[in-house]
Amino acid sequence: MLRRLVVIALQDPKENYWGRLEEITPAGVWIRGLNVETFEDWVRQVSNGNAGLGWFTTFFPMNRILRMTLDETVGAVPSFAARFEQEVGRKVEDFLGAGN
């Protein structure tokens, strides 16, 4: 299950993050990604050949996590990964590479 793309909803403060799940421990979750609020800006920068905003690796303690879901297309609503591929023309996994 690790290294799957996920969306994490957090509390105190309320935030949503999207990215690649790196590790789950009893203490919390490590994710390499970005705040959902910056997703559109990041995609726009990548599609213009500039990846200025980048992914970062961060830890979220379990007491902040409300829910974690896989980044999946549901009906007519595309996943974040599908939106990236549609805008940029590359899969997000190919863009990041195996080691990123």
N, C-alpha and C positions, 0 to 999 in steps of 0.2 A: 504494500500500500504506500510505502514511502516513495517520495519523488513524484507523486501525483499532483496535479494542479487542484488547488482547493480555494474556497472562499471561507474566511473566518470572520464571524460576527463577534465583536467584543463589547464589553460594558465598562463603565467607569474609567474613561469616557467612552461613549458609544462610537465605534469605528468599525470599518470593514476593510479587510486586507485580502488581496488575491495573490497567489503565488504557488510556488512549489513546496510541498511538505517535505521537510528535511528530517525531522525527528519528533517523536512523541515520547514523553516521559511522564511519570506520575506528577512531576512538578509543573509541566507545561508543554508547549509546542514550539518547535523551531520552524520558521518559514522563511523562504527566500522569495521576496516579492515586493509589492508596493501597496500603498493605500489606494483603495478603489477610486477615491476622489481624483487621483492623479493619473488614472488609467488612460483616459482619452488624450491627455497631453503627451503621455509617454508614447502612445501609438502614433500620434501625429509626428512626433520628433523622429521616431524610428522610420516611418514611411518617407520622411524627408531626408533620410540618410544620416541623422544625428541622434544618437541614443543618450543625449544629455542627462535626462532623468533615468536613473538606473534602479535595478533591483538591489535590495539590501537584505542581509540575513538578520533576523531578529527573533527574540524569544518572547512568548506571551505566556504568563502564568495561568494555570488552569482556572483560578478564581476570576479571571477576566473573560474567559471564553464562554459565550452563550451557545454558539453552535459552530460546527464546521461541516461544510458540504463539498462534495466533489464539484469541480467546475465542469458542468455538463450542459449541453443544449437540451432545453425542455420545450417541446412543441415548436412554436414559432420564435421562441426567445433563444438567441444564440448564446453559447458560453463565451466567456472572456477570450478564451483561446481561439474560438471560431471567429470572433470579431477581429482579433489581431490578424489572423490569417487572411480574412477578407480585405482588410485595409492595407496590409503590408505585402501580402503575396507569399509569405513564408510561414511555416509552422513555428509557434513560439519555442518549441523544443529545439528546432534546428537553429533558431536565432541564438538561443542561450548556449547551445552545445552541451555535451554530456557533463563537462566539468564545471559549468557555471551555475 
